[in-house]
Structure formats: structure tokens, C-alpha cells
Amino acid sequence: MMQSVREKTSIKGLLAAMGESIDVQRGETIFHPGTPSNAVYLVEEGRIKLSFLDESGKTLTIAILDTDQIFGEMCLVGEKRRRYLASAIEDSYVRRVSKRNFVDAVNADPFYLQLMLKHFAGRARVLEETLEDFAFKDIQARLSRQLLKLSDEYGVKTKDGILIGFQLTHKDLADMIGSARENTTLALNRFAREGILDKSRYRIVIKNEEGLREKCRTR
């Protein structure tokens, strides 16, 4: 019986009973680079964007987090100050748990330590894939892969195709693939002309997933 209960336990379940819930409005910053790294966060409702910023103000989106996902966990492995920006891309609720309370809870049960190791391994894999894209793929291939990922994670089936289920600007996409907005718009326009997708302000519908996969295979 104990084993089956543990199989249903998650980091979400651990955090849900701790800390405080915070109301975050769309566009609001949760933390920014340089602020003290002293808490772990759980997305209770809404979506959160994590981004790197360079000195010129350019951004690179490293993750879009949905309900039940955690962030800010680098404080657990020695980060003293935040290295990236966390902001809400829609009205959200996040739960904030202090580093000390989280560490005490994880140390009290090795099962949670195993879950955290799996979590860090998953994040490392995503970053490796992103670096591979930047090194070896052109803009069309990077954009195609990102659109397929968004379709898989947030896609909503409609009569016209698969709608990416949240507001998404060309600048948002450019930040996700490490490209200038103008170049991202050119690639999107080409995909639209080829019948791969339909687009309008904040809205993208994927009509031809296989067409996107073909673009992914283009160096």
C-alpha cells in the first residue's frame, strides 16, 4: 500500500502543502537576474516564462512552464542570485516555498530527492537540445521544432488544425529560438505561404505537422 501511495506523490504534492500562494498578473515579474535566489516556486495556475537577459536587453526564452511545474530550483544547488527572469505570460498563481523549508522536506524523505534528481536531469536534457539547435540548425528548422513542441504541449485541436493554446507574438517565438523578430516573421510568412500554418495576431494554427517535421530535418 505504501508503494502505491508514493507512486502518486510528486514534488507538486510536496510544495502544495507549504509556503504561500501569490497572485501574479500577466506581464508581471516574479524575479529578475541578480535578486537573491532563496525560494522554489510551483505554478498553481496559469503560465510562467523563464528567460535569460543579456547586457543589451535581448532575451532568450528557456522555458514556458504550465500548471504543476516548478521553477527557481537552482537555489538548491548553490545559486546565490538569480541568473534569469521569471514572468507571467497570463494571469497566474504561483506558490513560493523558502529554500530552507523545501530542503528540510526533501531531506526528510529520500523519495523526494530521487524526484528532484529526475527533474534536474530533464531540465539538463532540454538545455542540451536547445544548444544543439543553436549550433546546428537554421532559423526555419529551429522555428519548426519550437512550433511542434508548443503544439505537443499546448495544442488544441480545431476544425482548421492545431491551435497553440495561448497568446503568442512573433517576438515571443523569436526569443524562444534565439533569432531576431524580423527573421522569425519572414520564416512564419513562408510557412503560411506553403500552407503549413495560419497566423494572425497572437494566434497560430498548425495545419501541416508533417511539413514542420520536414523543416526540422533541414540543416
Number of C-alpha atoms within 10 A of each C-alpha: 5 6 8 8 8 11 9 8 14 15 18 17 11 13 21 18 10 15 17 13 16 15 13 20 16 15 14 16 15 17 17 19 15 12 13 14 22 19 20 23 24 26 23 20 18 19 22 31 21 21 22 17 15 10 6 6 8 12 21 21 20 20 16 18 18 18 16 19 17 21 19 23 20 18 18 17 7 9 14 14 15 18 19 21 22 24 22 22 22 18 15 21 20 25 22 22 22 16 19 12 14 19 14 10 16 17 11 11 10 11 15 18 16 11 15 17 10 12 15 12 11 12 12 12 12 13 13 11 11 17 12 12 20 15 9 11 18 16 23 23 23 26 25 25 21 18 22 19 13 16 20 12 13 15 20 14 14 11 7 11 18 21 22 23 16 16 12 15 16 19 15 18 21 22 20 21 24 20 19 15 16 12 14 23 16 14 17 22 16 14 21 17 11 12 13 20 23 21 14 9 9 12 15 24 23 25 19 16 17 11 16 22 15 12 20 21 13 14 12
